[in-house]
């Protein structure tokens, strides 16, 4: 995998994230009602999982 390949996953998921959905249907983003988190946070966790080799390396709520 190249760095470009790694960037494609989160980039593809960003348009279907909470921020875009809320902005489209509510006209604004309300961070307190997110269920999937902002695109930047999803990108952060994806990158962390990729670099560590798996999801078990970091606990989301630990």
Order of alpha helices (4+ residues) and beta strands (2+ residues): alpha-alpha-alpha
